Amino acid sequence: MLKQVKPEKPLKFERIYEDEETISVWKYDYNVTRSGPVSVDFKYKKGFGPPQEKKKKTLGDLAKEAQKERKLKKPKP
């Protein structure tokens, strides 16, 4: 009887995705997990950079802005 040989799937491999702004390298290691990539690296092309983080407004900042708006809308006697 002949044994059927199954092709071996690699346990470690990379997938490379490229778009107009970035090159993403997704690294998989089936020894660690099979549910997703172990790490993802983003490399930005020339002329592009990582997105800038905007400062989130706190509740205090929103309250101060609301007070300023109310003061501007109040009619002066």
Stockholm file with secondary structure:
# STOCKHOLM 1.0

chainA/1-77         MLKQVKPEKPLKFERIYEDEETISVWKYDYNVTRSGPVSVDFKYKKGFGPPQEKKKKTLGDLAKEAQKERKLKKPKP
#=GR chainA/1-77 SS CCCCCCCCCCSEEEEEEECSSEEEEEEEETTTCSSSCSEEEEEECTTCCCCCCCCCCCHHHHHHHHHHHHHHHSCCC
#=GC SS_cons        CCCCCCCCCCSEEEEEEECSSEEEEEEEETTTCSSSCSEEEEEECTTCCCCCCCCCCCHHHHHHHHHHHHHHHSCCC
//
